[in-house]
Amino acid sequence: MQVDNPTVRVTAWRFTPGSSTGHHRHEYDYVVVPLSTGRLLIRSAEGQAPGELTTGQAYFRKAGVEHEVVNDNDFEIAFLDIELKRSAG
């Protein structure tokens, strides 16, 4: 955890090959900023789907997402997870 305050939580994640986040639910809207380029395997109630990370290419998701994310590479994958707890305004 790099930042955790009433507005935002920033967590740096590093996953060795084959490791997983475990099943979880995102309670807040969030932005993921990849620090690595590679493949992810996304497991959810809808099934499995591939995901691609590109270094520096951020993406946004709304709260409520439930899934497990697996590093589907033979190298470490890293990203920042930025949870938006509430508006800064």
Secondary structure, DSSP 8 states (H G I E B T S, - for coil): --EESSSEEEEEEEE-TT-B--SEE--SEEEEEESS-EEEEEEETTEEEEEEE-TT--EEE-TT-EEEEEE-SSS-EEEEEEEE-S---
